[in-house]
Amino acid sequence: MDASFLRRLYPSSVTRTRSSSSAAAVASASSTCIALHSSVSSVRIFEDKPKTQTSTITTTTTKRLNRSTNRYYPKIQSPSPTSTPEKKQEYRLAAAQTSASDIQQLSLIPSTIFNAFDDIINKFIDPPVQPSVDPRFVLSGNFAPVDELPPTECEVIEGALPPCLDGGAYIRNGPNPQFLPRGPYHLFDGDGMLHCLRISGGRATFCSRYVQTYKYTMEQQAGTSLLPSVFSGFQSLAAFAARGALAAARVAAGQYDLTNGFGVANTSLALLGRQLFALGESDVPYKIRITPQGDIETVGRHDFDGKLFMSMTAHPKVDPDTGEAFAFRYGPMPPSLTYFRFNSAGGKHPDVPIFSLLRAPFLHDFAVTKKYVIFPDIQLGMEPFKLITGGSVVASDVGKVPRLGVLPRYAVDEREMRWFDVPGFNIIHAVNAWDEKDDDTGNDSIVMVAPNILSLEHTFDRMDLIHCSMEKVRIDLTSGMVSRHPISTRNLDMAVINPAYVAKKNRYVYGAVEDPPPYVCGVVKLDVAIAEGDRRECIVASRMYGPGCYGGEPFFVARTPEDPDAEEDDGYVVSYVHDERRGESRFVVMDAKSPTLDVVASVRLPQRVPYGFHGLFVRDEDLQNLI
């Protein structure tokens, strides 16, 4: 599916400029809907009396017009009073089938009206003017969606898969819209699709499946999108009013039940309490499982026995030593931030609402240490009033001073929450954090590593202009002083560490090189210990994928995770890489200790993998112990 194919789906009749009068467009839309409603309101369900009595119903039928579809369907004639019981039973069965057909045809009436109104909104009120929300651009090349693929054996075309991968599965999440968008579309909006490579006996099996969210299921049954896109559907007040009214009408008509959530689970994966989840921060997690054959199954929406309300971050943190997990949710209504945690068995503890965060930022990720959790309050946030001036509901506030909030990780309320101003520090992702004693003062400190976005205003509309500087931040909890400095000048994001070092001091970071974003042209290894001395460039190893080849977030897999004495970087870095010249995707395994991150194995995949978000490697023993 390339750009030329998408252009055929979006003909030039769709204007590239907004209507000069949104009010006139809304009035036109309303008139059209009224006309459509009038054209179908005359449909009646009735039984015509047969002109002649007959005992045969299998051959004597007429057809009547269903005005909503301009199609004819049979009208069953009643049997005579002298018909046999068998004939009467046959008539009842046939009549029941016809009644079901009548109901099915009538159910198409509101869908026809709603879809027509949706087309009017997309063509006249809020067409996809900006390239950042134009499907012809956003879904071009390897961003275009793919079909589901059942488990398919792959070919190892280079090297051999390391034994530490055997029995496990690498799964990556990402957006993959099941329907080509009828209007504006942002990269973050697509339905979640999981791409899984199951490894066994040195062989690999690949599978791609949608996360069967409630939204995906209802829209699949309807044959069209039912709800507007979160990141692209509300770019103006007129768009907000029109699409909001249409969504409300669909809900009122019974096409969608908002109590079942509206998330797409397209962002990441997490292993919490022997359960595997697909995550998206606009909803609760969706539990999934991987079959021995390598297939992906969606178990269902999981609210932890009713204790998880509305949504959860797509970046929970799991302490490898205790098995506990830490998470949060955020939103435009108070409390803007709510913190919570899970025990090692997956049981959820009570919420800790944070009312000291007065305005909701775009809080995508956070960090955790052995003692604290750290929340970034950045300049990017939810600004509903921007709709009045024709802006996005998510916008940057250059006058705001970014902060870091520190809360004890076992807090039961926010009384010990502390906020520290960190001017110019805007992060979307956090790599890691740990507790530390200051060598000079002996004061307790928190150290955090994260990529700082230097051009925040382009986060959603011009991702190609974004530059992230990997930085190291130190918070002196005694004096309140905050210091920070860059550890690399490369444009790095989607960085990971050895998972065994979450919440404690680590040395190595593996970051995706974005040049330009969202294209990942390679991966680098950073030694953050270097920055503690002369504060020079910390890159100690790198691997560029080559011309026309782009990957995604790397993931570190330890060679001997059961060995407590193993070196931190003793393992492999894995990722999916796509060759745009050949239209071919591969699973690549790199030696993490090599100064050039040498490729030790490469698997050719039977289907391309669209560029996406975050992934996870699940070991054999964890797959076997899933509940």
Disulfide bonds with the S-S distance in Angstrom:
none
